[in-house]
Amino acid sequence: MKKLLLAGLAAYAYYRYKNMTAEQKADITNKVKETGRKFSEGLPTQLKDMLGKKEPQTA
């Protein structure tokens, strides 16, 4: 039942996105990018290094 609900939600989201104007699509893209930036700025450095697969800095 959950899979069917998620599939329906995904189909509806795709339909809505497909029918948006180019300006609306750009707005959505910018909002997602900005939210991602804010989220990554709030993460601790160790977690950023782990997710970014960077070498940990030694003090």
N, C-alpha and C positions, 0 to 999 in steps of 0.2 A: 504494500500500500504506500509506503514512504517513497519507494522508487518511482511509482507512478505519479505521485504528487510532485516530486522533484523534477521529473521529466516534463510535466505540464507547466511548471513554473519556468523552467529553462526555455521551453517553446514560446511561452508568452513573452519572456524577456527578449528573446531573439526577434519575435514579431514586432515588438515595440521599438527595438533598436533599428531594425531594418526600415521602418517607416519614419524615422526621425530625419530632420533636415541636417545638412552638413554642419551647420552652426551648433545645433543641439548635440550632435555626436562629438564635436570638438569640446563643448562644455563638459560633457560626461568624462571624456578622456582627461581633461585638465583636472577635474575634481578627483578622479582616481589617482592621478600622479601626485597631486598635492597631499592627499590623505596618506599615500605611501611614504612621502618624504617626512611628514609629521610623525608618522609611526616609527620610522627608522631613526629619527632624531631622538626619540624618547627611549630607545633601547640602550641598555648598558653596553659599554665598550667590549666586554668579553663576549657578549652575545652577538654583537655586530661582527666581531672577528670570526666567531664560530660560523655564522650564517654566510659571511662573505668569503670564508675559507682563506682568510689572510693569516699570515704567521703572527702569533702573539708577540707583542712588544715586550722586551725585557727592560726592567728598570735599572 
